[in-house]
Amino acid sequence: MTLRTLAAALCGTALALAGTATAPARAAGRPPAWESRDSGTDARFRGLAAVSRSTAWAAGTKGTVLLTRNGGRTWRNVSPPGAAALEFRDVEAFDARRAVVLAIGEGEASRVFRTDDGGTTWTETFRNADPKAFYDCLTFFDARHGIALGDPVDGRFRVLATGDGGRSWRVLPAAGMPAALPGEAAFAASGQCVVAEDRAGGRDAWIATGGAASSRVLHSADRGRTWTATGTPVPAGDPARGVFGLAFRDRAHGLAVGGDYRAGQPSERAAAASGDGGTTWTTAARPPGGYRSGVAWLPRSRTTALAVGPTGSDVTTDGGRTWRGFDAGSYDTVDCAPDGGCWAAGEKGRIARLTARPER
């Protein structure tokens, strides 16, 4: 498949899902691209929540949280007061008014905030009191139930759970978590080190790991109470290598991306796919062009997904078997909304929405 054909397929899918009047035939010859949206800040955004083509949230360094409701033409700084010293690495949004953000770090640096009025006010709903704990990312199964993932404490990954939309949190018992491997951890790189099935009300969740002798994916079918672990072919064996991001379009079909995040280091076999809920993984026959930290399925597509990283973006139209590059820009995370609006964010305030380049 040529890049032109690949691009036409992606553009046609995205535009059709977005409900535009542009037919796939008109998208032919117009490769997909990230269209930059001026965020007005130099923060690095690793947290991203796509609500729709018009509405998105971004969370990043210096305690920054941004919200757009007009497709990125303007962004409103809705950062929690007094949060400038915090590092936000994940945001989960239910709509344009309700969102939950996670700050990472050791001890009290790990915190969770929730807003119900579009960021006008925030409530701190969790502050980590354990100096050994370090939280990395969070996910929600629906508007009430969610979990947050922390690196291993006393040899096991730590999981927080909420049943009231992030207004309160509790540490789940460690008995249901397999022992961590020596050196194993999660990466707070894209808000995708723990993900839930892309279906409201589901109970399945997955954790991505690295840093140990091998990378693993852990799976829970009961909203985080018990977990099983399986190895993946994505290389690890170093604190900088492993699986950085996951995406599951249903209980069975998942994608894993990662590699070595250090600039200039090779990242062979940086993507894998699963068709059995993460029990087994197959290396991509043609992997992305380098280390990738974020991945997202296009909504209602069984085969098309995007992956992003500091050296570029890639697309698959065959369920993760092969990937093709379509943009060389630097992005850390990617997310797609139910209406087909796909967003990416990264360093130096970079935020973009997927579009088709104008015909020449």
N, C-alpha and C positions, 0 to 999 in steps of 0.2 A: 504494500500500500504506500503510495507516495505521500509526502507531507501535505500536498495540496488536497488530495482526497481525504486524508486524515483530518485536516483542518475543516474542510467542508462538512464532514460528518459531525464534528464537535460543534461547529457553529449552528448547524441545522438543529441539533438536539437542544442546545442551550436556548436558542431563540424560540423554538417551539414551546419549550417548557415555560418560558417567560411570557407566553401569550401574545407575542408581537405579531404584527401582520406580515413580517418578513418571512417568506417561504424559504425552505432549505435550498431550493434551487438558486435563489438570489444570493445565498451565502457562499456558493461555490466561487472560488477564486478570491475569497476574502478571509485570509487566515485569522484564527482567533488571536487575541492579544490582551494583555492586561492594560487597561486604560487607567492611567494614574489619576488619583483624586487627591488634591492638595489637602493635607491634614492640618497644616498650620503649626506643626511641631516637629522636633527632631527626635522624639522618643522612638525607641525600638518596640514594635508591637509583635508580641508572640501570642497574645490572646485575641481571638476574633470570633464573633458570633454573627452569622448572616441570618437576618430575620426575613428579608425579602430583597428584591432588586432595588428597592428604595431605602430600606432600613438596615443598618448594621451597627454593631458595637465593636470597638477595638480597645484593648487594654495593654499597657506596656510599662516601660521604665519611668522613673521619677513620679510614680503614683498616678500615671496618666490614664484616664478613661475618656474615650470620645464616642459620640453618637451622631449618626446622620439619619435623616428621614427624607432626604431628597436625592437619593442615589449618589451621594458623595460630593455634590456640588458645594455644600457647606458642612462643616463639622462643629458640633457643640462640645466644648470641654466640660464634661460632667464629672470630673475627678472628685473622689471623696475628700472633704476638707482634712488637712493635716496629714495627707498620705504621701507627700513628696519624697520621703525617704524609702518608700516601699517599692518592690519590684512586682508588678502585676504580670502574671504569665498565663492566665486563663480567664475567660469570661463566657458565661452561658446565659443566653437571653431567651425569654419566653415570648416577648413582643417588644414594642417600642418603649414600654414603660417599666417592665419588670426584668431585672438582670441580677446575676450573682457574679462577683469577681473574686479571684484568689490571688493573694500575695504570697510569694515564696520566701524561703530562708530558714535559717536555724532558729529554734526557739520562738520568741514572740514575733519574729519577722513574718512567720506564716500566719496569715489572717484571711478571713472571709467577710465580705461585705455584700449587702443586698439593698437594692432600690426598688420601689414600687411606683415612682413618679418620674421616670425617665432621667434619673440622676440628679434631680433637684435636691433630694436628701438621700442619705445613706445610713444604714444601720450596720455596725460591726456585729456580726453574729457568731464569730469564732475567733479566738486568739490562742495559739498554741502555747501551752505552759510547760511542755516537755522539752528540755534543752537538747535531747537526743533526736527529736523529730524534725523532719524537713518535708514539707508538703510540696507537690509538684504540679498537680492538675486536678480537674474535677469534671464530672459529667452528670447529666440528668436523664432519667428514664421517662419522666413526664414532668408536669409542672410542680409536683410535690416531692417525688422521690429522686434522690441523687446521692452520689458518693464522691469523696475526694481521696486522692492517693498520696501517701507519704512514703519516703524511702524506708528501707528496713530499720526497725528498732528491735534490738535483742534478737536479731536473726530472721525477722519476718516483716514483710511489707505492712505498713499500717494503713488502715482504711477508715475514713470518717463516713457517716451516713446521716442523711436528713430525710424526714418524712413530711416536712411542712414547707417545702420550697426553699430551703436554705435559711430559714429563720432560726433554727437551732440544729446542733450537730452532736453526734455521739461517736466515740471510738468503738468500732466493732471488735468483738473478741478475736484474738489472734489464732485461736485453735483451728479455725477453718482455712488458714493461709499456709501453703507449703513453705518449708524453710527456704530462705534466700541462698543463692550461691555466693561463695566468697567474692566480694567486690561488686555484687549485683546492685543495680540502682535503676531508677527511672530518670528520663531526661525531661526537664521543664523547658522544652524547646519550642513547642507549638500548641500546647493545650491538648495534645492528642496522645499522651502517655496512658490515659485511661479513657475509654470510650464505651458508649452504650450502643446497642442495636438501633439502627435508624428507623425506629418505629415507636411512637408514643405508647407508653404503657408496658413496654417490654420488660424483661427481667434479666437479660443477658448483658454482661459487661466483659471487657478485655483490658489487660494491662500489658504494656510494652516495656521490655527491659533490655539492659546492656551492661557493659562494664565488666562482666564476669568472663569466664572461659568461653561461654556460648551465650547467645541472645535467646530470650524466651518470650512466649506470650502466655499469660495466665488468663483463664476463663472462669467466670462465675455465671451460674444460671439462676441464682437466687438473690440478685441485687447486692452482691458483695459479701454475703455471709460465709460462703465456702468457695474455694478456688481449686482448679487443677492447672498444672503447668506443662508446657510442651516446648521443645527446642525449635528454633527456626534456622534456616540456612543463611540469614543475614550475619555477616562476620562480626564477632565481638573480640574478646581476648585483650581488651585495652579499655581504660576508663573513658576513652573518647569514642568508642565504637559500639554499635548495637542497633536495636530497633528504636526509632525516635517517634514514629507516628503510626497510628492505626486508623482504619475506617472499615466499618461493617455495614453493608446495605440491607442485610437481613441476618437471621440467626446463623446462616451457613457461610455466606460469601464475604470474605474479608481481604484487605490489602495491608501490607506492612512495608514501611519505607524507613531508611536509615543510612548507615554507613559510618564514616569517620568525619566528625564535624570540623576537624582541624584543616585550615586552609592549605591546599596543595597536597593533601594526602589522598591516595587512591581510595575509591569506594566501590569496589567490585561487588556484584551481587547485592546491590543496595535496595532491592525490592523483592517481595515474595507475595504469593496469593494463596488463599485457603478456600476450599469449597465445602469444608466440613466443620465450620464453627471454630476453626483455629486448632483442631486436633493435629492436622498435618499441614505443612507449608511447602510450596514449590517455588523455586527461584525463577524469576522472570527470565525468559529466553533472551530478551533484549531489555536490560535494566535501564533506569534513568541515567542521565549523563553525569551523575555524581551524587554526592551526599544529598539526601532529601529529608526534610524534617516534618513536612506536612503533607497530608493526602486527604482527598474527599471524592466521594462518588457524586456524579450528577444525579439529582433526584429522579426517580422513576426510570433510570437507565440501568439495565442489567450488565452493561459492558463498559461504560465510559466513566473515567475518573481522571482527576488531576493530581499532580504531585509538585511540590515546590521546595526550593532550597536556596542557599546563598548564590549558587552559580547558575540558576535557571529553573524553568518550569517544563514539565512533561505531561503528555496526555496518553492514556491508553484507551483503545476502543474495543479491546478483546478481553476485558476482565482482568488485566494485569499481566498477561503473558508477554506483551511487548509494549514498550514505551517509546515515544518520540518527543524530542524537544520542540517547543514552539515559542519560547521567550527566554532571553538571556538575563533578565533582571533578577535582582536579589530579593527573595521573599522567604519568610520563616514559616508562615502558616496559611492555610486556605480553608474556606468553608463555603458550602452551597446551601441556599435557602430552598424551601419546598417549591417556590415558583420558578426555580431555575437560575436565580441570581447568584453568581459565584463571585466571591471576594478573596483577595489575598492581602497580606500585610507583612511588614518586616522592618528592617533597619532604617534609620534616618527619617522616620515619619512616613515611610512608604505604605500607602494603601491604594489598592486598585480594584476595579471591577472588570470581569471578563466581558469582552466585546468583540466585534469583528472589525478589522481594519477597513477604513473607507476604500472603495474601489478607486483605482488610479485612472 
